[in-house]
């Protein structure tokens, strides 16, 4: 599963699930542990995790309304600026 990643920590393995762009549905993740010191790679233990991905339904606290905003520009015919002092 492309939305699952593992990170080895001291004494544990961290599992991260990021289903941001995964289609909604139910997915089953199977995890098998192995003895790294053995020449034969056989599963010591198998676990499964069921992951349910749902679509997020956004709701607003109140009904949306239209507001009219009028913006304009002030017209100046004469503008006086303060004097800049030179040293």
Buried (B, 14 or more C-beta within 10 A) or exposed (E): EEBBEEEEEEEEEEEEBEBEEBEEEEBEBEBEEEEEEEEEEEEEEEEEEEBEBEEEEEEEEEEEEEEEEEEEEEEEEEEEEEEEEEE
